[in-house]
Amino acid sequence: MATRIGRFLALLVGGLLLVGCGESVAASREVSLHVSGGIAGVQRGIEVGPGGSVILVDGKGRHAGRDLSGAEREKLGSLLDAVDFAALPSRSVDEGSRDRFEYRLAHDGRTVITDRSTDLGPADDLIDHLESCMDARRAGAVQGTPTHS
């Protein structure tokens, strides 16, 4: 009898751990990119939540955008896996440059600010992908395509 109870408790604890891990993995897929600066004072961004939900950010506020497609989510996951956020400097900006854009990339409690003057390896690819996703949704909104999913 004690063996059965022990096995049951082990299975229960194991199941709870798996459920907890699933939630933390989903949360770790959240990522945002905010771009600001330049001579015109640009402010734009994209926030991607679990499951690929999208919020677009601009000077007028935050707006729901079309969710990421399956291919976009898959590429985002691969890029997030490739970036070692802990190894990146928190700030990589040429302070002597003028009229620069600053890119604020945030993921899993870590924020990296760059002006892209220094090669950040896979983080640069992640920024490129997020900008591409953001631009595709902005172009759809300008052409009259609904940005809601």
N, C-alpha and C positions, 0 to 999 in steps of 0.2 A: 504494500500500500504506500509506504513512504517513497518507494522508487517511482511509482506512478505520479504522485504529487510533485516530486522533484522534476520529473520529465515535463509535466504540465507547466510548472513554473518556469522552467528553462525555455520552453516553446513560447510562453506568454511574453517573457522578457525579450527574447529574440525578436518576436514579432513587433513589439513596441519599439525596439531599437531600429528595426528596418523602416517602420513608419516614420520615426523621427528623422532618420537619415534622408528619406525621400523628401521630406519637407525642407531640410536644409539644403539639399542639392537644388531644389526648385528655387529657393531664395537666392542661392549663389549665382543663378543665371540672370539676375537683375543687373543691368548695366546702364550707365547714362553717359552722354557726351554733351557738353555745353561749350559753344564756341562764342567768343566775344572779342571785341576790339576792332582794329582797323580804323581808317580815317572816318568812316561813316558810323562808327559805334555799333557795329553789328552785335546782335544778341539772338542766338538760335540754339536749339538743342533737341535732343531725342532722349527719351527715357524708355527703356524696354523692360517690361515686367515679366514675371513668370508666365510661361506659355506664349510669349511673344507679343503681349499687349504693348501698344505704343502710345506714348504721350509726346506731342510735339510742343516745343517751347519757343516763343518768339517775344518780341517787344510788347505784344498785346496780351500775353499770358500763356496759359497752358491749354492745349486742345487735344482731344482724343484723335489718334491717327489710325489708319488701317493697320491691323495686326501684321506681324511679320509672316511672310509665306513660309512654307515648310523648308524650302531651300535656304531662305535667309536665316531661319532659326538654326538649321543644321550648320551653316557656315559660321554663324555667331558662336555656337557651342564649340566648334573646332578652334576658333580664334581665341575664345576665352581660355580654353585648355592650354593653348600654346603660350599665353602670356604669364610670366612669373611676376605678379604684381609686387610681391615682397622684395624682389630684387631691383625694382625700378626706383629711381629717385622721385621724391614727392614733388620736386619742382625742377624742371629742365627748360629754362628760359634764358635767352640771351638778353640780359637786362639793358644792353647798350643799343638794341635795335629799336626802331621807331615804327609806329603804325602797324604793329604786329597783331596777329590773331593769337589768342590763347585758347588752348583746348583743355578742358577740364574733364578728364575721364575718371569715372567712379565705378567701382565694383567691389562687392564683398567687404565694405568698410574701409577701403583704401582709395585714395584720390591721388591722381597724377596730373600735374599741370605742365603743359609743354607748349612751346611755340613752333615745334617741329623743326627746329634748327639743329637738333641732335638726333641721330638715329636711335630709336627705341625698339628696333627689331619688330617682333610680332605685335607690339602695342601700336605701332604705326599702321599695320595691316588692319587691326581692330578699329582704329580711328577711321581709316578709309572705308571700311565696311559700314560702320554706323553712319558716316556722312552720306554714303550712297543710299542707304535705307531712308535717311531723313530727306534727302533731295528727291527721291522717287515719290515720297508722300507729299512733299510740298508742290512738286510739279503737277500731281494729280489734283490737288486742291486748287491750284491756279487755273487748270483747264476745266474746272467744274466737276471733277470726279469726286464723289463723296469720300471723305477721309475716315469715316467711321466704318468699323468692320461689320 
